[in-house]
Amino acid sequence: MLLVLALGGNAISSRNERGDIPDQIKQCSAVAESIVNLVLRGYKVAVTYGNGPQVGNIIRRVEACRDILYGLPLDVCVAHSQGGIGYILKREIDNKFRQFNMDKSAVSFISQTLVDPGDSAFSFPTKPIGPFYSKEKIEILQGELKWDITEDSNRGWRRVVPSPKPVDILEQNHIEKMLKYTDVVVCCGGGGIPVALKNNQLVGIEGVIDKDFTSSLLAQKLRADLFIITTDINKVKLKYGTPEETELDEMDIEEARYFYKKGEFPIGSMGPKIEAAIDFVMITGNDVLITLPEEIQDAIERKKGTRIYRRNIPKMHIEHN
């Protein structure tokens, strides 16, 4: 049985703590126990993860040192976060294997995600990144660095970058082969390092890829038996944050589409998760769970979380690379 587990960025850094390295180690240790328990249940696990808080801090350090050190392009910032988070996750998973006296080890991949340079997202950058600036300061940076900018929730001004859809995961074949020899592969951090083909050469892209879309694409290509997306709420909810809020134990993809079109799942929060879930279920016919990281086991047993499933819809064909 193969499972793709997409960890939200807050599974790596808690919102209620500093998000520094000791905090990341503590969070990764907790989620590592859940991952090892999945292995004990008989699953091979491909672990993906969000990197929003971590790559945001990398960008803030780059900006703070702009007058002292050389800058870093965004694809390299994503690569740096993959190296750091991938190392901590692998180490903590390996520690749990040791704790359980299991002769096993995780593998961590630096992963590139191919995007289409003609994607319309490049014409309409929407993803805020990095620190907040005053209007005066960001206009200077905009002139020097050709940034696209936006005012963000009355907290200041920020740089915005494109968020194109993933086309392919370049290391997918290696991930698939490695899962034949080991039980846990950590990969596709932050949606993958964004790259495109220009004159038949790979080049880094100034953009970010939604990790839920990349995770869904990976799960489809691996023919995963189950796709789990963790987030910071216990279930998918309708009328979220209102007195009429309703928790959903399950929904089929037609219901998911209906609620998505009604605007129940905003683009900046639950929307990409629902869209990614629908894509996976349509292609594979297998289920998706959306749940808290600490409730993964209960969600598998239908005690917690929200299950999204297919109801009498034929599987679609996907080319296997």
HULIN-V365434 format. One record per residue. N is the residue number from 1. RES is the residue in one letter. SS is DSSP state (2 for helix, 1 for strand, 0 for the rest). PHI is phi in whole degrees, -180 to 180 (NA if undefined). Layout:
BEGIN
n	res	ss	phi
N	RES	SS	PHI
N	RES	SS	PHI
END
This chain:
BEGIN
n	res	ss	phi
1	M	0	NA
2	L	1	-115
3	L	1	-130
4	V	1	-105
5	L	1	-113
6	A	1	-100
7	L	1	-88
8	G	0	-70
9	G	2	-57
10	N	2	-78
11	A	2	-76
12	I	0	-96
13	S	0	-128
14	S	0	-70
15	R	0	-65
16	N	0	-90
17	E	0	-129
18	R	0	-68
19	G	0	81
20	D	0	-79
21	I	2	-62
22	P	2	-58
23	D	2	-67
24	Q	2	-63
25	I	2	-63
26	K	2	-62
27	Q	2	-66
28	C	2	-66
29	S	2	-64
30	A	2	-66
31	V	2	-72
32	A	2	-62
33	E	2	-65
34	S	2	-64
35	I	2	-66
36	V	2	-65
37	N	2	-64
38	L	2	-65
39	V	2	-62
40	L	2	-64
41	R	0	-81
42	G	0	102
43	Y	0	-92
44	K	1	-87
45	V	1	-129
46	A	1	-99
47	V	1	-103
48	T	1	-112
49	Y	1	-158
50	G	0	-81
51	N	0	-133
52	G	2	-51
53	P	2	-61
54	Q	2	-74
55	V	2	-69
56	G	2	-61
57	N	2	-70
58	I	2	-61
59	I	2	-64
60	R	2	-63
61	R	2	-66
62	V	2	-61
63	E	2	-67
64	A	2	-66
65	C	0	-103
66	R	0	-54
67	D	0	-88
68	I	0	-115
69	L	0	-122
70	Y	0	-69
71	G	0	-79
72	L	0	-126
73	P	0	-67
74	L	2	-64
75	D	2	-64
76	V	2	-72
77	C	2	-61
78	V	2	-63
79	A	2	-62
80	H	2	-61
81	S	2	-66
82	Q	2	-61
83	G	2	-63
84	G	2	-70
85	I	2	-68
86	G	2	-60
87	Y	2	-64
88	I	2	-65
89	L	2	-62
90	K	2	-60
91	R	2	-62
92	E	2	-72
93	I	2	-64
94	D	2	-61
95	N	2	-63
96	K	2	-69
97	F	2	-59
98	R	2	-63
99	Q	2	-62
100	F	0	-89
101	N	0	56
102	M	0	-107
103	D	0	-83
104	K	0	-140
105	S	0	-152
106	A	0	-86
107	V	1	-123
108	S	1	-117
109	F	0	-111
110	I	0	-79
111	S	0	-122
112	Q	1	-107
113	T	1	-117
114	L	1	-80
115	V	1	-124
116	D	0	-91
117	P	0	-63
118	G	0	-92
119	D	0	-57
120	S	2	-62
121	A	2	-59
122	F	2	-72
123	S	2	-89
124	F	0	-136
125	P	0	-62
126	T	0	-133
127	K	1	-92
128	P	1	-70
129	I	1	-140
130	G	1	76
131	P	1	-76
132	F	1	-88
133	Y	1	-129
134	S	0	-71
135	K	2	-61
136	E	2	-65
137	K	2	-66
138	I	2	-70
139	E	2	-67
140	I	2	-65
141	L	2	-65
142	Q	2	-60
143	G	2	-68
144	E	2	-74
145	L	2	-111
146	K	0	61
147	W	0	-74
148	D	1	-91
149	I	1	-133
150	T	1	-153
151	E	1	-83
152	D	0	-114
153	S	0	51
154	N	0	61
155	R	0	-99
156	G	0	138
157	W	1	-110
158	R	1	-138
159	R	1	-75
160	V	1	-121
161	V	1	-131
162	P	1	-68
163	S	0	-129
164	P	0	-73
165	K	0	-77
166	P	1	-71
167	V	1	-102
168	D	1	-157
169	I	1	-110
170	L	0	-68
171	E	0	-95
172	Q	2	-58
173	N	2	-62
174	H	2	-69
175	I	2	-61
176	E	2	-63
177	K	2	-65
178	M	2	-65
179	L	0	-67
180	K	0	-77
181	Y	0	-112
182	T	0	-139
183	D	0	-99
184	V	1	-136
185	V	1	-123
186	V	1	-98
187	C	0	-159
188	C	0	57
189	G	2	-61
190	G	2	64
191	G	2	85
192	G	0	94
193	I	1	-70
194	P	1	-76
195	V	1	-135
196	A	1	-138
197	L	1	-95
198	K	1	-132
199	N	0	54
200	N	0	64
201	Q	1	-124
202	L	1	-77
203	V	1	-133
204	G	1	-71
205	I	0	-119
206	E	0	-82
207	G	1	-171
208	V	0	-131
209	I	0	-113
210	D	0	-63
211	K	2	-68
212	D	2	-69
213	F	2	-67
214	T	2	-66
215	S	2	-62
216	S	2	-64
217	L	2	-62
218	L	2	-62
219	A	2	-61
220	Q	2	-65
221	K	2	-67
222	L	0	-83
223	R	0	55
224	A	0	-60
225	D	0	-77
226	L	1	-154
227	F	1	-123
228	I	1	-115
229	I	1	-114
230	T	1	-95
231	T	0	-145
232	D	0	-101
233	I	0	-126
234	N	0	-75
235	K	0	-148
236	V	1	-69
237	K	1	-132
238	L	1	-94
239	K	0	52
240	Y	0	-56
241	G	0	80
242	T	0	-114
243	P	0	-62
244	E	0	-94
245	E	0	-54
246	T	1	-130
247	E	1	-86
248	L	1	-109
249	D	0	-77
250	E	1	-162
251	M	1	-161
252	D	1	-84
253	I	2	-70
254	E	2	-69
255	E	2	-65
256	A	2	-61
257	R	2	-62
258	Y	2	-60
259	F	2	-68
260	Y	2	-64
261	K	2	-67
262	K	0	-77
263	G	0	86
264	E	0	-72
265	F	0	-121
266	P	0	-61
267	I	2	-60
268	G	2	-83
269	S	2	-139
270	M	2	-81
271	G	2	-52
272	P	2	-61
273	K	2	-66
274	I	2	-67
275	E	2	-62
276	A	2	-64
277	A	2	-64
278	I	2	-60
279	D	2	-59
280	F	2	-64
281	V	2	-64
282	M	2	-62
283	I	2	-77
284	T	2	-103
285	G	0	80
286	N	0	-97
287	D	1	-86
288	V	1	-121
289	L	1	-116
290	I	1	-119
291	T	1	-160
292	L	0	-75
293	P	2	-58
294	E	2	-80
295	E	2	-115
296	I	2	-59
297	Q	2	-62
298	D	2	-65
299	A	2	-65
300	I	2	-61
301	E	0	-88
302	R	0	65
303	K	0	-99
304	K	0	-140
305	G	0	72
306	T	1	-120
307	R	1	-104
308	I	1	-114
309	Y	1	-142
310	R	0	-98
311	R	0	-119
312	N	0	54
313	I	0	-117
314	P	0	-63
315	K	0	-65
316	M	0	-97
317	H	0	-88
318	I	0	-132
319	E	0	-65
320	H	0	-99
321	N	0	-83
END
